[in-house]
Amino acid sequence: MAGLATAFGSGAMTNSINEIESAACILTIGTNTTYNHPVIGLRIKKAVRNGAKLIVANPRRIRLCHFADLWLRQRPGTDLALLMGIMRVIVDERLYDEAFISGRCENFDAFKKSLADFDLDTVEKITGVPREQIKKAARMYAGTKPATLLYAMGITQHAHGTDNVLAVGNLAMLTGNIGKPSSGVNPLRGQNNVQGSCDMGALPNVLTGYQQVADEASRDKFEKAWQTKLSPKPGITLMEIMEGAIEGKIRAMYIMGENPALSDPDSNHVRKALDSLDFLIVQDIFLTETAQLAHVVLPAVSFAEKDGTFTNTERRVQRVRKAIEPIGSARPDWQIVCDIATRMGHPGFSFNSAEEVFDEIRKLTPQYAGITYQRLDEAGIQWPCPTTDHPGTPILHIGKFSRGKGHFSALEYKLSAETPDEQYPLILVTERARYHYHTGTMTRRVEGLNILRDQELVEMNSKDASALGIGDGEMVRVVSRRGEVTARAKVTEDSPLGAISMTFHFVESPTNVLTNPALDPVAKIPALKVCAVRVEKLTQTKAAKS
Amino acid sequence: MSTVSVEDKITLAKITIDEQQVLANSERTILETCRENNITIPTLCHDEQLNPLGSCQLCVVELEGHGLVTSCNTRVADGMEIRTDSAKVIASRKKILKTLLAEHYGDCVAPCQKACPAGIDIQGYLALIARGAFTEAVGLIKERLPIPATIGRICPHPCEQACRRNLVDEPLSICSLKRFAADQEMSGVRKFVPTLKPASGLKVAIVGGGPAGLSAAYYLAREGHAATIFETLPKAGGMLRYGIPDYRLPQNILDKEIDSIKNMGVKILTGKSLGKDFTVKSLLAEGYNAVFLAIGAHQSQKMRVEGEKLQGVLPGIDFLRNAAMGKETGMGKRVAVVGGGNTAIDAARVSLRLGAEEVTIIYRRSRTEMPATDWEVEEAEEEGVKLRFLAAPEKIIGENGKVKAIECIKMALGEPDASGRRRPEPVARSQFILNVDTVIAAIGQKPELSSLNSGADVMAPLSPVSEQDAIAVERGNITAHSETLLTNMKGVFAGGDCVTGAATAVEAVAAGRRAAMAIDRFLKGEDLAEPEKPFEITKGKLDEVNETEFAHFERKPRAKMPKLPEHDRLKGFPEVELGFPEEVARKEASRCLECGCKAQDDCDLRDLATEYELDSMTATRNLRLFPRDLTHPFVERDPNKCIACSKCVHICQEVQGVGALSLGYRVTPVGTSLSLMDTTCVSCGQCVATCPVGALVRKKGLKPAREVKTICPYCGVGCGIYLGVRGDFVVDARADFDNPVSRGNLCVKGQFGHEFINHPDRLKTPLIKKNGKFVEASWDEALGLIAAKLPQYKGDHFAALSSARCTNEDNYVFQKFVRGVMGTNNVDHCARL
């Protein structure tokens, strides 16, 4: 998000989901779309049926590869080199959109200079992608318009995730694929309301609508509205919060609807952090692994028991409607928070309905100002929507970038925070399965989904497996510098040589005890996509299987 | 017509459809053009996501000069003259429908539901019980039967005889499961409260507070009418209270169910007798807009033998009523009960409980012909009642005006009579004598109609009224129309035993509901006749169904009803059947084979068969049957219902890009295709959504009572869904085709991943950790603790994690709290990850 905000002035998806099917070219990188965003996967397939060119860049052979004109199998963690290689070809062959660059962008020359390090020899060596394929991809993407770019956590969850995003932004600007239908740069959000949580200021540096806490005018506006004093100092991010807890700086924590004990990297460390708190409140619908560590657990309602709004990945605000009465004495999250604030003697938390909360959001958030529950009754509205007669904005940056000029970034390739060595010779890539969601709090409680997928699988290439004497379906132990887990091996050519993959849905095999908490310096995203591990065959395999 | 410019390159065709001039875009098909002009064309194979398949041919229209053409794949052309509803078109569509139905094998409606006089959605409530949704099960039952705790104890349950599970092992314990759900609801916290329509201001008088009257009152109240029951006895309930002993139906159960009807606003006036306190005419004169006669059949039939007037000869119904009211019954110590029905069994068992030393039932046929239910007979025997079969009383011998003995004659069974049972014939010179002091006659009941047409004026002495003012009676029963239950008098309806003669309570309840619905139509001035029943296909009766079809089902024995030990039963009137424990009930409910088609309300073939007025039918015998594929956890595939439209195959291949489906069973000689679990199926459920019939259905989906439009809670796409709700349970989900993002598409999680909502693991109350263990706490306690603790951490010692799964409103309030109350910006959410 930080990357796109730097380049364009807004971190959100530039275009809309339904435009994908009309694209002439689609480049996907770091997204297993048919698994994680299946309905967007359908749009990609439809585009392909309509004759679009599809380029898939992914170390793993994902389902989309079967529909692709070109599959680039870069090594895990080398996305930036691949993207720079592609851009090098575009620049060298003068396939770029000169008018767009000169008219609407800045800093092109510095960027161009940074391409010098990415001759195709070097790129081929780093990424493992043959130079001919890189050239083909460059010509295809630059020469088939409109072209849209889709990415997800496959490129952001790295210690250099922001650079990857900046590279993607560069590529779109280079070819003029911004501010037009079926083009753009489109980050696919993993969870239902990632976009909304960010929009609502559930981030340490910004209030709602990305208004900086450090900015006095913004603060002033909120202080007046909330009738309270606000700290001008940006807060710390999630991984820093965990570190702070261990160091004793953070002594109390309130966690709403999240399960960091399973979802966050180096989860043994996270547990230690939560354990060291004086006071931990967890509010959730189930007694999650995180809730078990709490001092007080508050029962919240599920999406089916409350009114409200979610904002989807294309910035569309949609109505969530209460279908049933709360289970037991559970209550909507916002009501619980309001009650605590009121008990602590603070005014401004006496909302009678979700709609009243939304009306306050509208007043303080320019992007949401024109959206009302009444309007949402019909269909969702895409922000920015400044006035109640504004139809919403399906495409950002038309004619002008949000920040004014599109900013090219000069980039350099950095090695992953952790690379394979003798002791830990394999790369672990974390991913998600089609049948489960996040830490499985919800999907593991759906019987049928557990029939379709009941356990963690360590997916590995047959050559890696046979070198270790591991057969398909055998139990293995995966070990990293931070911990170890056991799970069943699945031998598959979908996995590239030298890299294994696991999900993090199964508490029985908590993959995140293995992962690396190294952070991207800007976005503070941890490097969940790459860490070094070794795999050992479990000796009692036979006993376990029988 | 919207403006069409030359630049749009649209050429227009002038055509006529059903003699109407239409300007059509010549790029369009006839089907599309008709739809644009609001002309309905039936089709079973059309899906807007696909190119026309033309496989069902139902969309034929008549094209002048060409005859019949399929409209889905014929483009319009200038000058076309199209008929969409000519006799030829209709005949062709009917023929196609009949052809499809000739190879369609299934039960639209479950056989148990068809066998139930009240037509309860049994399959539906069993599924709810299996899921633990007991209150919701009661809600579903009460759509057809308002007194489930009562009927669930006493019904002879013809549903169980029809249960297809008989072909596997034993039938479901349907009746006792109904009782289970009702008992749970009655004793639990979550009550089912019926939704009442706004008051109509109209009044209905119901004469008789038995099962028919109570049922009518329930449904009239639900429709918003003010119902008043006039009951002659001290309490409402009729035969349920005064004919059925407490050990089968405790009166407090009946009381509670009557109370729940009273809670809907129904008035019950007791001690009010027809002909004495009021008449039909007087009710109408008082301003009741309609009258429902439900006076039952409370008069015992005479045995017509010598000595019937002796002291000690008791009419069965009077005996049971007196016993129920705690009155003196006149019974001695040695009792003979004459008859073979449930009243006879009840009388015998009550006699034992009232202190009789020896009780003998005398029945003229053999055990197999007994109309009493098997288990009642068994229980009577367990308690010590003697059964004397093939014997009939010839005379009752008296002494000093009191019964001393009964003389019987042995019988033998001859040819079957009109009822199908073998006619008993006396065996010459086989008389025998039983020494008894009491004879209870339980050979049948009939309505007491002496006061039906008397008393034109309440204040005047009872006097017969003129013929045209009288309610017609035939063979001792009130005459009423079989469907509308209207008598010969306007606004006066009748139902239950007083129309049919003594029958089961469930039939009376059904009659009460039917009457209420007819009265509702009458009060609204609508046509009295019931709405047309939709088309139905059935596999046939139990003995018509091929047993091999059920061979592969695992044998699971029927749950045994726990009963009071015999030695405890005779001390008073404690209930004998104790009811299932929860675990047993849920397991028993899950034995259901789910025979009724899950697409029964959403089947295009059935709808068209109804629309084209095809007769309901039994499926073709001896069809080549294919195994159903039940391996997938969410999708059930029944090739025997497939009409080979091939939409599923194309959606799976072309839209989903998966290619998991084939119609292999249609074309290969072995008649098999892969089980879904062995294919590349991604479980998106789009095949289910497109299937026009019940060949592909959701396995766990239950019929919702209402639907709520919302957004899927999983990934960031934000697909539109409808949650199907029944009571407090989310029982189903489906795609929202109007959502602009997903346009009717969903993935496996959005389609099927909502079971977690009602999962028993859900947190239901705050928890506070004390000494390392969680203890349940009140909100007040938990919030009080938090509000006391948090002030000491204000500032940067505090941090908070918000959620990408919660709503915008939740997130907004949360960060406002962290910043505004806790005074720190240390707020983040895990989705940065």
Interface residues (C-beta under 8 A of the other chain):
Chain A: M1 I17 N18 T34 N36 H37 P38 V39 I40 L42 K45 K46 R49 H66 F67 M153 Q157 L188 R189 G190 Q191 N192 N193 V194 Q195 G196 S197 C198 D199 M200 G201 A202 L203 P204 N205 L207 T208 V213 F222 W226 T228 K229 L230 S231 K233 P234 G235 I236 T237 L238 I241 G244 A245 K249 I250 R251 A252 M253 Y254 I255 M256 G257 E258 N259 P260 S263 D264 P265 D278 F279 I281 D284 I285 F286 L287 A291 A294 H295 V296 V297 L298 P299 A300 S302 F303 A304 E305 K306 G308 T309 F310 T311 N312 T313 E314 R316 V317 Q318 R319 V320 R321 K322 A323 I324 E325 I327 G328 S329 A330 R331 P332 D333 W334 I336 V337 C338 D339 I340 A341 R343 M344 H346 G348 F349 F351 A354 V357 F358 E360 I361 A379 G380 R434 Y435 Y437 T441 M442 T443 R445 V446 E447 G448 L449 I451 L452 A523 K524 I525 P526 L528
Chain B: P633 F634 E654 V655 Q656 G657 V682 S683 C684 K699 K700 V708 K709 T710 I711 C712 P713 Y714 C715 G716 V717 G718 C719 G720 L723 V725 G727 D728 F729 V730 D738 N739 P740 V741 S742 R743 N745 L746 C747 V748 K749 G750 F752 G753 H754 E755 F756 I757 N758 H759 D761 R762 L763 K764 T765 P766 L767 I768 K769 F774 W779 A782 L783 G784 L785 I786 A787 K789 L790 P791 Y793 D796 H797 F798 A799 A800 L801 S802 S803 A804 R805 C806 T807 N808 E809 D810 N811 Y812 V813 F814 Q815 K816 F817 V818 R819 G820 V821 G823 T824 N825 N826 V827 D828 H829 C830 A831 R832 L833
